[in-house]
Amino acid sequence: MVPYATQIIKTIVQSSLYEVYVLYVIDGKDCYGELLPENCSQFTYTIPQHKLSRLLYKVAPLCLINHIEKLCSTYRLNYIHLLTVDYVLAHFIDRIKRQSAHIIYTVHDVYPHELRLSFYEKLTNRYIQRQCSAIQKKVFNLVTNSKFQHQTLQNWYPKKNIYFHHFPSLVTDAMKKTEKAPPELEDVTDYILFFGTFHVYKGIEYLCHAYWSSLAHRDKKLVIAGSGKWEFDCMKKDNNQIIKINRFITDAEVSYLYRNASCVVYPYISATQSGVLSLAYYFQTPLIATTVDFFKENIIAENTGLLCMPHDIDSLCNCLNIIIDKTFDRKRMQTNQQNYYTNSYSSVQLMKELETIYSNNEQIKNTHS
């Protein structure tokens, strides 16, 4: 959520129409401070590290609510845009509504993703989903970056204001300016890449099985880079062919991963919206993705990327064989990706979309429907 939120903030501060005040939460480590632009006023709230205090924060974050109320009264805020799920605020939305500021809530996932969780994690995840649903119902102005989700929210809440703006590019200045090879990839180039967190819904197992199903690309290693709990059995065969990088990856390393890959694969079995697509487009890395809604909306088949069916190893294997074949027109796809990135991930376009949402004074109301 940090890269997403910071890119939205960096975009809107470019507008001459608004003064931007950012309140962000620190949970142990300050993930935002160095990333936020200097031309916005920044305020922080630190989550208590004591176990009981942390639990109380998740249920009743009264100190955070007081921070929000103080900012509203001191700076006479017009809008409060909740960008990062912010489920802890669910029981206090009505209290925040009493301020003069209008609440706007970004909806990231209308449906929960497939996850492998422990019993405790399932309870926590279910609680977060319930809280997010409560916020959706209470807030009149909802925003999403997926056309599928936009239509879904309009169907669910026909009387609400439902807005769409394009997903921000997650390409940072550091990615543009620096490049550093991960130590795990010493002398390794021209590989098949997966990049992202390790979750079941990302379809990593299908990619591994597709990789093993064909000998055509066996001269290329498969690099699975990201972080998370590794719960897949696809490393059992010939570990030298699959390189797993399970740790935090710096921006400079992200740049290397994409620039030196033969192709990148997003084998998701579900995706409401995703930031990694902007990385493939910016670095012009030939890509394969599944026909889940977000990718289907933002990939022009056979043009900016190849599409395969989710859950379908044969379909994915076929795409892999096509994209690594020597006759495949990589330059054509890369040119198309460059054009798509310029048109769809423009900060100017995103700023205009955000301005439209914020300036829609006649329609934006703090009512509950």
Steps between C-alpha positions, in 0.01 A plus 500: 500500500791739565612535134137542391418771754823694447450509123145634543629767739791594272252547218241715676759735654586603143154655472471874562144454626572340836711513810582145604531380860616143554434304817674164492535225756836364614502137607850442633673639190432823314429374148368829363729781618772469237254435217257788546556829316623799698224731374230347718442535873573170676364372830557162660337270750706218648324175587585388856723191501364349823277202413194622689538854365531366146183298546313804630624699201350249259164511677478859625776732367380800700833683489507471121142629480600795716788572259259502206252726677773744601630522143148560369434785743845658477534501122131498405544203270256455214569133433634198682618236255557159661751331271626189679209277609494670845269238649562623857286807425184303423325565833590870491395605151183666632709695752739616226198604291415761761802693379459729201719283279345262250622138520624317192593132530714302256372144460783262414330160496125451474552123535757336731799323346578132533740464794644217708463612858525361848189497719605824670588662166160402361323667793711814456445508125125452541489786752687731259265408214198572718642836604578597139148406396362718778702799377377443144142507623545813712703714260309665216799562271686187387801479269653204319768439235328208332221537246359165609493615861354835394207321337461265796488789747246684283281190506534465877453868582298665221440816706864560593768694316731235350817628336772345288854616448789315342736300718814707569832389365709337771824585322709710740777747424748253649385232254551740211845616606666198660549133427662234718516126446363295792781283638284194431522577126874523455574438129131417438311683223233425243277319748124458545388728783224504758501803729262563788394381841460126547129432527282218369297734279818602313503156333868424562442125504343512153803687367739243648304208357481669159874559516567131562248390236709605202862447406488787251604764753712283731812701407344794687479504875180592682549782752231536767570825681303661780416427860252311711428160645617233255224236484559341162639160404640602162861511620530123531651449155850614400530801727783643287248591230274701729652789695289619792567841654288532813586831667453872465615608154637850454388730221839467331460121503148527358647696210757226436241222525281649228771635271683164483202264474405324182136540607290553810202284592199594714316165533232632739183303563330821618591869488275797563783745439877473488797735501760266350356545152639854488848358565484268200375781278758755615797263463351359178529142617297263279226364721253220548198537726172323560158622391393609848306826490771758569749353254230449238412870535857625474678261263433507127526134401782418258594869511625611842507147640384142462194378689435148623221343701533492881545154658602370154854359489479409130385849403783659701754254362393587146549872567845434646601306190378784276665787685845342527507374144767668288238601244294692756491874420622639831566850367142537381361407843749728674401795280134435575577479872684832489205667327250348744704615801523854365125519445362309800750574777537871438523701822328790322202280413484360853516850648204611284302193607568572867411868453169397347421281801598766756338793323164332449351717774141480388484122515732419790298474820570347837177304505438134561303283262 
